[in-house]
Amino acid sequence: MIPSPFDYAAPTTVAQALDLLADAGDDVKVLAGGQSLIPVMKLRMADPTMVVDLGRISELTGVTDDGDSLLIGAMTPHHVIAKDLLIATYAPLLAQAAATVADPQVRHRGTLGGALVHADPAGDMPAPVLALDATLVVAGPHGERSIAAADFFQGYFTTAVQEGEILTHIRIPKYVGWGSHYEKFTRVAQQWSIVAVAAMVRVEGGAIAAARIGLTNMASTPLRARGVEAALAGCALEADAIATACAQAADGTEPASDLNGDAAYRRHLSQVLTKRAVLSAAGL
Ligand SMILES: Cc1cc2nc3c(=O)[nH]c(=O)nc-3n(C[C@H](O)[C@H](O)[C@H](O)COP(=O)(O)OP(=O)(O)OC[C@H]3O[C@@H](n4cnc5c(N)ncnc54)[C@H](O)[C@@H]3O)c2cc1C
Protein backbone atom coordinates (compact mmCIF):
# COMPACT_ATOMS: atom_id res chain seq x y z
CA MET A 1 0.00 0.00 0.00
CA ILE A 2 1.04 3.60 -0.33
CA PRO A 3 0.46 6.15 2.44
CA SER A 4 -2.36 8.66 2.38
CA PRO A 5 -1.33 12.07 1.02
CA PHE A 6 0.48 14.29 3.53
CA ASP A 7 2.30 17.62 3.64
CA TYR A 8 6.04 17.47 4.23
CA ALA A 9 8.44 19.91 5.88
CA ALA A 10 12.19 19.59 6.50
CA PRO A 11 13.26 22.27 9.00
CA THR A 12 16.93 22.96 9.70
CA THR A 13 16.64 23.88 13.41
CA VAL A 14 14.85 22.43 16.43
CA ALA A 15 13.06 25.75 16.92
CA GLN A 16 11.63 25.61 13.38
CA ALA A 17 10.57 21.98 13.90
CA LEU A 18 8.76 22.88 17.13
CA ASP A 19 6.94 25.76 15.37
CA LEU A 20 5.85 23.38 12.61
CA LEU A 21 4.57 20.87 15.18
CA ALA A 22 2.69 23.59 17.05
CA ASP A 23 1.07 24.89 13.85
CA ALA A 24 0.10 21.45 12.54
CA GLY A 25 -2.07 20.39 15.49
CA ASP A 26 -2.94 16.74 16.18
CA ASP A 27 -2.35 15.03 12.83
CA VAL A 28 1.41 15.51 12.61
CA LYS A 29 4.23 12.99 12.81
CA VAL A 30 7.94 13.53 13.32
CA LEU A 31 10.08 11.59 10.83
CA ALA A 32 13.54 10.34 11.88
CA GLY A 33 15.01 7.39 9.94
CA GLY A 34 11.55 6.29 8.81
CA GLN A 35 12.33 2.61 9.45
CA SER A 36 9.28 2.21 11.69
CA LEU A 37 7.12 5.20 10.74
CA ILE A 38 7.10 4.67 6.95
CA PRO A 39 5.97 1.00 7.14
CA VAL A 40 3.25 2.01 9.59
CA MET A 41 2.13 4.81 7.24
CA LYS A 42 2.16 2.44 4.27
CA LEU A 43 -0.14 0.11 6.21
CA ARG A 44 -2.23 3.22 7.02
CA MET A 45 -1.98 2.41 10.72
CA ALA A 46 -0.70 6.00 10.98
CA ASP A 47 -2.33 8.61 8.77
CA PRO A 48 -0.66 11.96 9.47
CA THR A 49 -1.65 14.92 7.32
CA MET A 50 1.76 16.51 8.00
CA VAL A 51 5.24 14.95 8.37
CA VAL A 52 8.09 16.95 9.92
CA ASP A 53 11.42 15.45 8.83
CA LEU A 54 14.26 15.99 11.36
CA GLY A 55 16.89 14.78 8.87
CA ARG A 56 18.28 18.24 8.04
CA ILE A 57 18.75 19.40 11.66
CA SER A 58 22.50 18.98 12.09
CA GLU A 59 22.42 19.81 15.82
CA LEU A 60 20.54 16.51 16.38
CA THR A 61 23.28 14.26 14.99
CA GLY A 62 26.56 13.16 16.53
CA VAL A 63 28.23 12.22 19.80
CA THR A 64 29.82 14.84 22.07
CA ASP A 65 32.07 14.54 25.11
CA ASP A 66 30.26 16.63 27.74
CA GLY A 67 32.39 16.27 30.87
CA ASP A 68 31.03 13.46 33.02
CA SER A 69 28.68 12.28 30.30
CA LEU A 70 28.26 11.70 26.58
CA LEU A 71 25.62 13.69 24.73
CA ILE A 72 24.20 11.78 21.76
CA GLY A 73 21.98 13.52 19.23
CA ALA A 74 18.63 11.79 18.78
CA MET A 75 19.15 11.60 14.99
CA THR A 76 22.43 9.70 15.30
CA PRO A 77 22.00 6.52 13.24
CA HIS A 78 22.55 3.05 14.67
CA HIS A 79 25.62 2.42 12.50
CA VAL A 80 27.35 5.49 13.98
CA ILE A 81 26.44 4.42 17.54
CA ALA A 82 27.93 0.99 16.77
CA LYS A 83 31.28 2.46 15.68
CA ASP A 84 31.76 5.75 17.55
CA LEU A 85 35.00 5.94 19.54
CA LEU A 86 33.55 7.84 22.53
CA ILE A 87 30.70 5.34 22.86
CA ALA A 88 33.16 2.43 22.49
CA THR A 89 35.23 3.92 25.32
CA TYR A 90 32.55 5.00 27.80
CA ALA A 91 29.35 3.09 26.93
CA PRO A 92 30.28 0.04 24.83
CA LEU A 93 27.00 -1.64 25.84
CA LEU A 94 25.15 0.82 23.59
CA ALA A 95 27.49 0.15 20.67
CA GLN A 96 27.12 -3.60 21.02
CA ALA A 97 23.30 -3.38 21.09
CA ALA A 98 23.20 -1.03 18.08
CA ALA A 99 25.29 -3.50 16.07
CA THR A 100 22.56 -6.15 16.57
CA VAL A 101 19.75 -4.00 15.13
CA ALA A 102 18.41 -5.46 11.88
CA ASP A 103 20.74 -5.22 8.88
CA PRO A 104 23.20 -2.61 7.55
CA GLN A 105 20.52 -0.78 5.53
CA VAL A 106 18.26 -0.33 8.56
CA ARG A 107 21.23 0.63 10.75
CA HIS A 108 22.21 3.35 8.29
CA ARG A 109 18.74 4.95 8.27
CA GLY A 110 17.32 4.13 11.72
CA THR A 111 18.24 6.44 14.60
CA LEU A 112 18.75 6.06 18.33
CA GLY A 113 16.07 8.68 19.05
CA GLY A 114 13.59 7.06 16.67
CA ALA A 115 14.11 3.65 18.25
CA LEU A 116 13.59 5.09 21.76
CA VAL A 117 10.46 7.12 20.96
CA HIS A 118 9.01 4.22 18.92
CA ALA A 119 9.42 2.13 22.11
CA ASP A 120 8.83 -1.29 20.59
CA PRO A 121 9.06 -3.82 23.48
CA ALA A 122 11.32 -5.96 21.24
CA GLY A 123 13.51 -3.01 20.25
CA ASP A 124 17.17 -3.39 21.17
CA MET A 125 18.07 0.15 22.23
CA PRO A 126 15.70 0.86 25.18
CA ALA A 127 17.06 -1.78 27.61
CA PRO A 128 20.71 -0.65 27.29
CA VAL A 129 19.62 2.98 27.70
CA LEU A 130 17.79 1.92 30.87
CA ALA A 131 20.74 -0.09 32.20
CA LEU A 132 23.07 2.84 31.51
CA ASP A 133 20.86 5.17 33.58
CA ALA A 134 20.59 7.58 30.67
CA THR A 135 18.69 10.85 30.73
CA LEU A 136 16.55 11.82 27.74
CA VAL A 137 16.36 15.47 26.76
CA VAL A 138 13.09 16.59 25.19
CA ALA A 139 12.33 19.99 23.64
CA GLY A 140 8.79 21.33 23.44
CA PRO A 141 6.70 24.48 23.26
CA HIS A 142 7.47 25.26 26.92
CA GLY A 143 11.24 24.69 26.71
CA GLU A 144 13.46 21.75 27.47
CA ARG A 145 13.02 18.98 30.03
CA SER A 146 15.14 16.00 31.06
CA ILE A 147 13.56 12.63 31.74
CA ALA A 148 15.28 9.72 33.47
CA ALA A 149 15.23 6.58 31.33
CA ALA A 150 13.33 4.85 34.16
CA ASP A 151 10.44 7.29 33.62
CA PHE A 152 10.64 7.50 29.83
CA PHE A 153 9.15 4.17 28.72
CA GLN A 154 5.50 4.09 29.76
CA GLY A 155 3.84 1.22 27.87
CA TYR A 156 3.54 -0.48 24.47
CA PHE A 157 4.87 2.04 21.94
CA THR A 158 4.33 4.78 24.50
CA THR A 159 6.86 7.15 26.04
CA ALA A 160 6.89 10.35 28.06
CA VAL A 161 7.32 12.41 24.86
CA GLN A 162 4.15 14.48 24.47
CA GLU A 163 2.46 15.92 21.38
CA GLY A 164 4.44 18.88 20.09
CA GLU A 165 7.70 17.63 21.65
CA ILE A 166 10.90 16.29 20.11
CA LEU A 167 13.50 14.05 21.71
CA THR A 168 16.71 15.97 21.03
CA HIS A 169 19.50 14.22 22.95
CA ILE A 170 20.35 11.19 25.04
CA ARG A 171 22.76 11.86 27.90
CA ILE A 172 24.76 8.86 29.14
CA PRO A 173 27.07 8.97 32.17
CA LYS A 174 30.63 7.95 31.32
CA TYR A 175 31.34 4.47 32.65
CA VAL A 176 34.92 3.70 33.60
CA GLY A 177 35.85 0.39 35.24
CA TRP A 178 32.61 -1.36 34.24
CA GLY A 179 32.28 -4.42 32.02
CA SER A 180 29.21 -4.82 29.84
CA HIS A 181 27.50 -7.22 27.47
CA TYR A 182 24.32 -7.31 25.34
CA GLU A 183 23.02 -10.85 24.91
CA LYS A 184 20.31 -11.08 22.23
CA PHE A 185 18.35 -14.23 21.41
CA THR A 186 16.79 -14.64 17.97
CA ARG A 187 15.75 -17.64 15.86
CA VAL A 188 17.30 -16.30 12.67
CA ALA A 189 19.89 -13.63 11.89
CA GLN A 190 18.82 -9.97 11.74
CA GLN A 191 15.63 -10.59 13.71
CA TRP A 192 14.02 -8.56 16.49
CA SER A 193 14.86 -9.81 19.99
CA ILE A 194 12.76 -12.67 21.28
CA VAL A 195 14.42 -11.76 24.59
CA ALA A 196 17.64 -9.84 25.17
CA VAL A 197 19.62 -8.78 28.23
CA ALA A 198 21.80 -5.69 28.70
CA ALA A 199 24.26 -6.19 31.56
CA MET A 200 26.66 -3.78 33.26
CA VAL A 201 28.99 -5.16 35.94
CA ARG A 202 31.66 -3.53 38.11
CA VAL A 203 34.14 -5.98 39.65
CA GLU A 204 36.21 -5.14 42.72
CA GLY A 205 38.49 -7.40 44.73
CA GLY A 206 37.27 -10.69 43.28
CA ALA A 207 33.56 -9.93 43.69
CA ILE A 208 30.82 -8.07 41.86
CA ALA A 209 30.54 -4.64 43.49
CA ALA A 210 27.55 -3.44 41.42
CA ALA A 211 25.40 -4.62 38.52
CA ARG A 212 22.76 -3.08 36.27
CA ILE A 213 20.56 -5.33 34.20
CA GLY A 214 18.08 -4.24 31.51
CA LEU A 215 15.63 -6.71 29.93
CA THR A 216 14.29 -6.49 26.36
CA ASN A 217 10.86 -7.91 25.47
CA MET A 218 9.98 -9.15 28.96
CA ALA A 219 7.04 -6.70 29.36
CA SER A 220 5.39 -3.84 27.50
CA THR A 221 8.40 -1.69 28.43
CA PRO A 222 12.08 -2.46 29.01
CA LEU A 223 12.65 -3.48 32.64
CA ARG A 224 15.48 -3.38 35.16
CA ALA A 225 15.99 -6.78 36.81
CA ARG A 226 16.27 -5.24 40.28
CA GLY A 227 16.20 -8.57 42.12
CA VAL A 228 19.18 -9.83 40.13
CA GLU A 229 21.02 -6.54 40.63
CA ALA A 230 20.57 -6.80 44.41
CA ALA A 231 21.60 -10.47 44.46
CA LEU A 232 24.71 -9.75 42.39
CA ALA A 233 25.95 -6.96 44.66
CA GLY A 234 28.75 -8.57 46.67
CA CYS A 235 28.43 -11.86 44.78
CA ALA A 236 31.64 -13.88 44.39
CA LEU A 237 33.09 -14.03 40.88
CA GLU A 238 32.05 -17.64 40.48
CA ALA A 239 29.80 -19.05 37.79
CA ASP A 240 27.52 -20.97 40.20
CA ALA A 241 26.97 -17.99 42.51
CA ILE A 242 26.23 -15.76 39.52
CA ALA A 243 23.82 -18.34 38.08
CA THR A 244 21.93 -18.45 41.39
CA ALA A 245 21.57 -14.64 41.39
CA CYS A 246 20.45 -14.62 37.74
CA ALA A 247 17.69 -17.16 38.44
CA GLN A 248 15.64 -14.17 39.64
CA ALA A 249 15.67 -12.53 36.20
CA ALA A 250 12.03 -13.31 35.42
CA ASP A 251 10.70 -11.95 38.74
CA GLY A 252 8.26 -9.09 38.16
CA THR A 253 8.24 -9.52 34.38
CA GLU A 254 5.13 -9.85 32.19
CA PRO A 255 6.35 -11.25 28.88
CA ALA A 256 3.94 -11.66 25.97
CA SER A 257 3.20 -14.95 24.22
CA ASP A 258 3.49 -14.91 20.43
CA LEU A 259 4.63 -17.07 17.50
CA ASN A 260 8.27 -16.71 18.60
CA GLY A 261 7.66 -18.13 22.06
CA ASP A 262 5.21 -18.20 24.93
CA ALA A 263 5.60 -16.35 28.20
CA ALA A 264 7.07 -19.37 30.05
CA TYR A 265 9.72 -19.79 27.35
CA ARG A 266 10.61 -16.10 27.58
CA ARG A 267 10.92 -16.35 31.38
CA HIS A 268 13.30 -19.27 30.98
CA LEU A 269 15.27 -17.40 28.31
CA SER A 270 15.61 -14.35 30.55
CA GLN A 271 17.35 -16.43 33.23
CA VAL A 272 19.71 -18.14 30.78
CA LEU A 273 20.55 -14.93 28.89
CA THR A 274 21.04 -12.90 32.06
CA LYS A 275 23.56 -15.44 33.31
CA ARG A 276 25.40 -15.38 29.98
CA ALA A 277 25.39 -11.58 29.84
CA VAL A 278 26.62 -11.17 33.41
CA LEU A 279 29.37 -13.79 33.03
CA SER A 280 30.58 -12.06 29.90
CA ALA A 281 30.35 -8.56 31.43
CA ALA A 282 32.33 -9.81 34.44
CA GLY A 283 35.01 -11.21 32.14
CA LEU A 284 34.31 -14.87 32.98
C1 LIG B 1 13.36 -4.69 8.51
C2 LIG B 1 13.54 -4.02 9.84
C3 LIG B 1 14.12 -4.72 10.87
C4 LIG B 1 14.32 -4.12 12.11
N1 LIG B 1 14.92 -4.84 13.11
C5 LIG B 1 15.16 -4.25 14.29
C6 LIG B 1 15.83 -4.96 15.33
O1 LIG B 1 16.28 -6.09 15.17
N2 LIG B 1 16.01 -4.31 16.51
C7 LIG B 1 15.58 -3.04 16.72
O2 LIG B 1 15.78 -2.50 17.79
N3 LIG B 1 14.94 -2.34 15.75
C8 LIG B 1 14.73 -2.91 14.55
N4 LIG B 1 14.11 -2.20 13.57
C9 LIG B 1 13.65 -0.83 13.84
C10 LIG B 1 14.77 0.20 13.72
O3 LIG B 1 15.58 0.13 14.88
C11 LIG B 1 14.24 1.62 13.61
O4 LIG B 1 15.32 2.41 13.30
C12 LIG B 1 13.59 2.22 14.82
O5 LIG B 1 12.58 1.46 15.39
C13 LIG B 1 12.92 3.57 14.49
O6 LIG B 1 13.92 4.49 14.26
P1 LIG B 1 13.75 5.53 13.09
O7 LIG B 1 14.86 6.51 13.25
O8 LIG B 1 13.66 4.83 11.80
O9 LIG B 1 12.39 6.28 13.48
P2 LIG B 1 11.08 6.59 12.63
O10 LIG B 1 10.56 5.35 12.00
O11 LIG B 1 11.30 7.75 11.74
O12 LIG B 1 10.12 7.05 13.82
C14 LIG B 1 9.60 6.12 14.75
C15 LIG B 1 8.62 6.84 15.69
O13 LIG B 1 9.31 7.70 16.57
C16 LIG B 1 8.91 9.07 16.38
N5 LIG B 1 10.16 9.84 16.47
C17 LIG B 1 11.31 9.54 15.83
N6 LIG B 1 12.29 10.38 16.23
C18 LIG B 1 11.74 11.23 17.11
C19 LIG B 1 12.27 12.32 17.89
N7 LIG B 1 13.56 12.67 17.84
N8 LIG B 1 11.42 12.99 18.71
C20 LIG B 1 10.11 12.63 18.78
N9 LIG B 1 9.56 11.60 18.08
C21 LIG B 1 10.38 10.90 17.26
C22 LIG B 1 8.23 9.11 15.03
O14 LIG B 1 7.26 10.14 14.95
C23 LIG B 1 7.61 7.74 14.96
O15 LIG B 1 6.39 7.71 15.69
C24 LIG B 1 13.90 -2.78 12.32
C25 LIG B 1 13.30 -2.05 11.28
C26 LIG B 1 13.13 -2.67 10.04
C27 LIG B 1 12.52 -1.87 8.92
The ligand as an SDF file (V2000), in Angstrom:
LIG
                    3D

 53 58  0  0  0  0  0  0  0  0999 V2000
   13.3620   -4.6940    8.5130 C   0  0  0  0  0  0  0  0  0  0  0  0
   13.5350   -4.0240    9.8390 C   0  0  0  0  0  0  0  0  0  0  0  0
   14.1200   -4.7230   10.8690 C   0  0  0  0  0  0  0  0  0  0  0  0
   14.3190   -4.1200   12.1100 C   0  0  0  0  0  0  0  0  0  0  0  0
   14.9220   -4.8450   13.1140 N   0  0  0  0  0  0  0  0  0  0  0  0
   15.1560   -4.2530   14.2890 C   0  0  0  0  0  0  0  0  0  0  0  0
   15.8340   -4.9570   15.3280 C   0  0  0  0  0  0  0  0  0  0  0  0
   16.2800   -6.0910   15.1700 O   0  0  0  0  0  0  0  0  0  0  0  0
   16.0100   -4.3130   16.5080 N   0  0  0  0  0  0  0  0  0  0  0  0
   15.5790   -3.0350   16.7180 C   0  0  0  0  0  0  0  0  0  0  0  0
   15.7760   -2.4960   17.7930 O   0  0  0  0  0  0  0  0  0  0  0  0
   14.9450   -2.3440   15.7480 N   0  0  0  0  0  0  0  0  0  0  0  0
   14.7270   -2.9130   14.5480 C   0  0  0  0  0  0  0  0  0  0  0  0
   14.1130   -2.1980   13.5670 N   0  0  0  0  0  0  0  0  0  0  0  0
   13.6470   -0.8260   13.8420 C   0  0  0  0  0  0  0  0  0  0  0  0
   14.7660    0.1950   13.7240 C   0  0  0  0  0  0  0  0  0  0  0  0
   15.5750    0.1270   14.8830 O   0  0  0  0  0  0  0  0  0  0  0  0
   14.2380    1.6200   13.6130 C   0  0  0  0  0  0  0  0  0  0  0  0
   15.3190    2.4070   13.3020 O   0  0  0  0  0  0  0  0  0  0  0  0
   13.5890    2.2230   14.8230 C   0  0  0  0  0  0  0  0  0  0  0  0
   12.5790    1.4600   15.3870 O   0  0  0  0  0  0  0  0  0  0  0  0
   12.9220    3.5660   14.4860 C   0  0  0  0  0  0  0  0  0  0  0  0
   13.9200    4.4880   14.2640 O   0  0  0  0  0  0  0  0  0  0  0  0
   13.7530    5.5300   13.0900 P   0  0  0  0  0  0  0  0  0  0  0  0
   14.8560    6.5110   13.2540 O   0  0  0  0  0  0  0  0  0  0  0  0
   13.6610    4.8280   11.8020 O   0  0  0  0  0  0  0  0  0  0  0  0
   12.3890    6.2800   13.4750 O   0  0  0  0  0  0  0  0  0  0  0  0
   11.0800    6.5870   12.6310 P   0  0  0  0  0  0  0  0  0  0  0  0
   10.5600    5.3500   12.0000 O   0  0  0  0  0  0  0  0  0  0  0  0
   11.3040    7.7460   11.7420 O   0  0  0  0  0  0  0  0  0  0  0  0
   10.1220    7.0550   13.8230 O   0  0  0  0  0  0  0  0  0  0  0  0
    9.5970    6.1180   14.7500 C   0  0  0  0  0  0  0  0  0  0  0  0
    8.6180    6.8360   15.6950 C   0  0  0  0  0  0  0  0  0  0  0  0
    9.3090    7.7000   16.5740 O   0  0  0  0  0  0  0  0  0  0  0  0
    8.9130    9.0730   16.3840 C   0  0  0  0  0  0  0  0  0  0  0  0
   10.1590    9.8420   16.4710 N   0  0  0  0  0  0  0  0  0  0  0  0
   11.3070    9.5390   15.8330 C   0  0  0  0  0  0  0  0  0  0  0  0
   12.2900   10.3780   16.2340 N   0  0  0  0  0  0  0  0  0  0  0  0
   11.7400   11.2290   17.1150 C   0  0  0  0  0  0  0  0  0  0  0  0
   12.2660   12.3150   17.8860 C   0  0  0  0  0  0  0  0  0  0  0  0
   13.5600   12.6710   17.8380 N   0  0  0  0  0  0  0  0  0  0  0  0
   11.4250   12.9850   18.7120 N   0  0  0  0  0  0  0  0  0  0  0  0
   10.1110   12.6290   18.7790 C   0  0  0  0  0  0  0  0  0  0  0  0
    9.5650   11.6050   18.0820 N   0  0  0  0  0  0  0  0  0  0  0  0
   10.3790   10.8990   17.2650 C   0  0  0  0  0  0  0  0  0  0  0  0
    8.2290    9.1120   15.0270 C   0  0  0  0  0  0  0  0  0  0  0  0
    7.2560   10.1420   14.9540 O   0  0  0  0  0  0  0  0  0  0  0  0
    7.6090    7.7350   14.9650 C   0  0  0  0  0  0  0  0  0  0  0  0
    6.3870    7.7060   15.6920 O   0  0  0  0  0  0  0  0  0  0  0  0
   13.8970   -2.7770   12.3200 C   0  0  0  0  0  0  0  0  0  0  0  0
   13.3040   -2.0540   11.2760 C   0  0  0  0  0  0  0  0  0  0  0  0
   13.1260   -2.6690   10.0440 C   0  0  0  0  0  0  0  0  0  0  0  0
   12.5150   -1.8700    8.9240 C   0  0  0  0  0  0  0  0  0  0  0  0
  1  2  1  0
  2  3  1  0
  2 52  2  0
  3  4  2  0
  4  5  1  0
  4 50  1  0
  5  6  2  0
  6  7  1  0
  6 13  1  0
  7  8  2  0
  7  9  1  0
  9 10  1  0
 10 11  2  0
 10 12  1  0
 12 13  2  0
 13 14  1  0
 14 15  1  0
 14 50  1  0
 15 16  1  0
 16 17  1  0
 16 18  1  0
 18 19  1  0
 18 20  1  0
 20 21  1  0
 20 22  1  0
 22 23  1  0
 23 24  1  0
 24 25  2  0
 24 26  1  0
 24 27  1  0
 27 28  1  0
 28 29  2  0
 28 30  1  0
 28 31  1  0
 31 32  1  0
 32 33  1  0
 33 34  1  0
 33 48  1  0
 34 35  1  0
 35 36  1  0
 35 46  1  0
 36 37  1  0
 36 45  1  0
 37 38  2  0
 38 39  1  0
 39 40  1  0
 39 45  2  0
 40 41  1  0
 40 42  2  0
 42 43  1  0
 43 44  2  0
 44 45  1  0
 46 47  1  0
 46 48  1  0
 48 49  1  0
 50 51  2  0
 51 52  1  0
 52 53  1  0
M  END
$$$$
